[in-house]
Amino acid sequence: MESFMVAACDLDKTLYPPAGPEQGTQLKANITGMNAFESMGGFVFPVTGNNLLMAQKKFMDPEDETRMLRDLRTVPGIYTNGGLVLGPNGKEIEKHALGRLILQGRTDGLDFVTAMLIFFDDASLKASVLQNVGMLLLAPEYIGGYDASYSNVDGYAASQRVSARKMSREDIIAARGDILLILLLFPPISEEKDARQAKEEYDSVIHPQQLQILEEMKVYGLMNCMYADGKSEGLGEGIKVTPMKDPWPEIDINVAGVDKGKALARFLQNSQVLEYLGQRSIDPSSQVAVFGDAPNDVPMFMAVAGVQPGLRVVMPHADDKILNELSNTKAEVADVLQMICKAKRDLAQIRGTG
C-alpha cells in the first residue's frame, strides 16, 4: 500500500458523496483523507464527467462555499470523461470537441453536433423514444440545454449546484467547437425509492429506452463520423456512448477514444504532469489508485496504458456489475487514503528504527 502516490478520483458519488444525511460528514472525511495523502507526497486529482464549472463546486468548503479547497484551474485534472485534460497551471493538454466530427457517407460536411440537433428535432422520435429526454451540452466553463429539448435540464443542473443556459439551435451550432460532452437526460428516479427499487426501475424502464435511442442514432448515421481533416489524433473514429444510471439517468456522448482510462494513460505519460509529480514515470500497477462508482469509471478500472491499476476502489453503494467485478477494494475514499497513509507511516517508522 505504501507505494501508491496517485489517486485518480471520480467526483459525483465518489469523492463527493451521494446526497443524504451523511453527505457532509463523509465529504469532510474524504477531504481530510485527501489532505493527509497529499501531505505524504501523494496527489489526488479528478477524473470526472463533470466540466470545470461543475467540478469546482465539489471542491468548495462545505462550511463556507466562498472558499476553494482547491482551484482546479491551476492544478492537473481530467474532465468531461477525458474531453478536456489540464496540466500544471491549468495548461490545456487535450481538448476533444464533438463539433469537429463530420458524419461520413454524406456530401454536405454535416458535423456531429448539428446532426444531433436534427435528430432531436425529428417529430416522430420526439413523440416516441425521445419523449421527456433532454439534450445537455458541456463546454469547459458552462453547461447548456437545447431549448427545444429541455426536459430534465434544470433538474440536472440543480443536482450539480449550477445553472444551465438555454441555448437555441443557432447558439449551439456557433459553440460546437467547445462542446466536449453531450448528455441525453432522462427523467430522474424518485428519491423515495431504495437502491433495489431504483435499479429495478432503471433496468426495466430507462435502460431499454437508452438502448432504443442508440439504435435510432445508428439509423441516422450518427455513429459513423470522424475528424474533418481525417486525423484521429490517436483516438478512435466515431463517438463513445455510455448509458448511465448515476448520478442521473443519462447517456454520455464523447469523441471515440475519449474515456477515463485512455485519458488517464496519456495524462500520466505527459512530461509536464510527470514533472509536476516529481517522477520520471508512473507504474499504474504499483503507484496508481482509481476510485469510482459508475459505468464511465469502467475504462480506468480495466487498464491504464495497458496495465490495470494496482488499487481499484469501488464505492460501497455502487451497483454496476462490471465495475464491481473489476474492483479489488470496496470502501469510501477517506478510508482507503487513510489506509495508504498508515502504510507509509509504518514504513517510515521501520526505516527510521532500522
N, C-alpha and C positions, 0 to 999 in steps of 0.2 A: 504493500500500500504506500510505503514512503516514497516510491519513485514517481508517483503521479504529480504532475505540475500544471497540467492544462485541464480545465473543467469547462466543457462546451455545453451550455445550458439552454434548452428550450425555455421560453418565458411563461406563456399562458398555462396555468395549472401545473407548472413545474417550479421554476424559481419564484414565480409569482403565483401563490397558491390559489386553489379554487375558492369561489365566493362562499361565505358561510361564517358561522360564529368563531371558527378557529383561524380564519384567514390572517387577521392582524398578528396573532401570536406566532403563527408559522412563518409569516413573512419576516418578522423580526429575527426569528431563529435562523432563517436562511441567510439574511444579511449578515448576522453575526458570524455564521459559518464561513461566508464568503470573505469577510474581512480577516478572519483568523487564517484561512487558507492562503490569502494573498500576503499576509504578514510573514508567512513562512516561505515565500518565494514562488507561490503558485499564481495562476492567473485565471480568473473566471470571466467569461465573456458570453454574450448572447448569440445563439444560432437559432433564429426565430423566423416565423412567418410574418411577424409584425414589421411595419416600416419604422423609420426613426421616430416619427411623431408618437406612435403607439408604444414603442419600446421604452421611450424616455419616461412615459407615465409610470412604468413598472419600476423605474429607478429613482423615484421621488420618495422622500422621507414620509412614511405613513402617518407620522405625527405632525409633520409640517410640510405640506405639499408644495411649498415655495422653495424648498431646499433639495437640491440634487444630491442623491447618494453617489451618483457618477454622471459625468457629462459624456454621453455616448458619442457626441460629435468629435471627441478628442482622443478616443481610445479605439483599438481594433474591435470589429464585430461583424457579424453576418446577419443580413436582414432579408425580408421577403423571400424566405426559403432559399437564399443564395442569389437572388436577383440583384442585390446590392451588397458589396463587400467593402468594408472600410479598413484601412490600415492605421498606423500611428498618426496622430494629429488630424484624424478624420479624412486622410487622403483616400480618394476613391481608387480601389484596386480593380474592382469589376463592377460593371453595370450592364444588365441584360434586359433590354426593353422589348416587350411583346409587340410594340408597334413597328419594330424593324423587320418582323417576319412577313414574308409575302406568300400568299397562297399559290401553290403550284397547279399546273394544268389550266391556267387562265391566261388571257392575253391583256387584261386590264390592270395588272400590277396591284391587285387588291391586297391591302395589308390586313394582318390578323385582327387588330383592334376594330377596324371599320367593319370587317366581316362579322365580328361578334355582335356589333350593333344591328346589322342586317338580320342576323339570326334571331336576336331578341325582339325585333320588330315584326317578325313573321306572325301574322294574326292567328293562324291555325295552331302554332306552337304556344302562343300566349294563352290560348283557350284550353290547352291540354298540359303538356309536360312542364311548361314554363309558368304555369299559373302560380301566383304567390311566390315566385322566385325573383330575387333582386340581383342586380349586377353592380358590384362594388369594385372600384379601381384603386390600387395602391401605387402612388408615386412616392419618392423618398420622404417628402415632408408633409403630405396631406393625403386624405382619403376622399374619394368622390363617389357618388352614386348616380347612375344613369337616371335622369328624371322621368323617362318613360317606363322604367322598370325599377322602381324604387322600393319595392317590398322588402321589409326587414332591415333596410339600411340604417335607419336611425336607431333601431333597437340594437343592432350590432355595434354601432358607434358608441352608444351609451354604455354597453358592456365593456368597452375599451377605454371609457372615460375621455373620449374625444368627440369632436363634432365632424360630421360629413358635409362636404359640399354637394349641392345639387348641380349636376353637370348636364348640359344639353348634348345632343349628338355632335354639334359643331365644336363645343368645348372639348369633348373627349377626343375627337379627331385631331384637334390642334395640339393636344397634350400627349398624343400617343407615343412620342419618343421618350416620355418619362414614366410610362406605365409599366411597372415591373411585375405586378401580380394582379390577376383578376380573381375575385371571389364571387361565386354564384351562391347567394344566400337563401336558405330555405327557412320556413317558419321554425322558431325555436321550440325545443321540447319543454314542456311545462316543468317548472322548478318544483312543483308539488310531487312529481314522480321520483321514486327512489332509483338507484343506479340500475337495478334489474329492469324496472319498467321503462326507463329511458332507453336502455339498449334494445328492448323489445320493440319500442316504437320506431327507433332508428332502423333496425333490421327489417321490419315488416312494412314500413311506410316510406321513410325518407330514402334509404339506400336504393331500393328499386327505382325510385324516381330519378335519383342521381344517375344510375346506370342507363335509364331511358334517355336522359339528356345527352349523355356521352355518345350513345348510338346515333342520335339525331345530329350531333356535331360531326360525326363521321360522314353521314349522308351529305351534309353541307360542304364537305371537303375541308373542314377546319383543322383536322389533324395533319393534313398534308401541306406543310409550309416550311420555309427556310429563310435564311437571311437574303436580303435583296441582292447583295453582292456575291452571293454563292459561298461566302466564307462562314464556317460554323464556329470559328474561334475556339476550336477544341470541344465544342458542345455537340449534342446530337441534333438531328434535324427534327423540326416539328415542335410540339408542345409537350409539357409534362403535366398530367392531370392527377389530382389526389382527392378522392372523396373523403370527407372528414365528418365526424360526429361532434368532436370537441375542438376548440372552445365554443363552436357554433356549428350547427349542421350546414355544410358548405361544400363546394368543390373548389379547390385551389388550382389555378392555371398559371404555369410558368413556362418560360422557354425550355425546351428539352435540354437535358444535361445540367439544368439548374436545379439542384436539390441540396439538402443539408449535408449529405455525405460527400458529394463531389466538390461542393463549395468549401467544406471544411478541409478536404485534402489539399486543394490549391492554396487555401489560406495558410496552412501550416508548412507549406513549402515556399511561401513568399519570403524573399530576402528581407524586406522591411519588417515583416512580422517576426521573423526569426531574430533579427537584431533587437527588436523590442523585448522579446522574451529572453534575450541573452543566450541563445542557443545556436549551434551550427546546424542542428537538425532535430526533429522530433520523431520519436518512435511511438506510434499510436498504441502498440501492444503493451507498453510499459509506462507511458507518460500521459496518456490521454484518457480522461473520464468523460463520458457523454451522459446527459440526463434528458429524459423526455417522457411523454405520455400519450402521443397521438401518432396516426399513420405517417404524417410528414416527418417524423423523427426516425422512421424505419431506416432510411438510407444511411444515416450516420451510425446507427447501431450495426448495420450489415458490414460496412467497410469504409475505411478512410485511407485512400491511396493503396487499395488492395489489401489492407491489414485491418482486422477487426480491433476496435479499441479495447484495451485491457479491462476497463471497467465500464459496464453498460447498465446504467441505473434507471429502472422504470419506476414511475410514481406508484404509490400504493393504490390509488384509485383507478389506474389505467386498465382499460378492458380490451385494448387492441390485441388480438391473438398473436399476430406476427411479432409485434414489439415485445410482448411478454416472453415469447419463445427465444428471442434474440438476446434478452437481458440476462445478466448474471447476478444482479442485485435488485431487490425491490425495497425502496426506502425513500424517505424525504431527503431533499438536497442537503439540509443542515446536518442531518445525522451522518451522511457519507463524508462531507467535507470535514466535520469534526473528527471522524474516524481516521481520515488520512492525516490530519494534523497530529493526532495522538501517535500514529505510527512514526511520523517524522520526529516528534519529540523523544519518543522511546529510542529511536536510532541515534539521535544526537547524544542522549544520555549514555548509551552504551559506548559510543565512540569516545565520549568525554572521560568515562571511567576506565576505558581501555588504555 
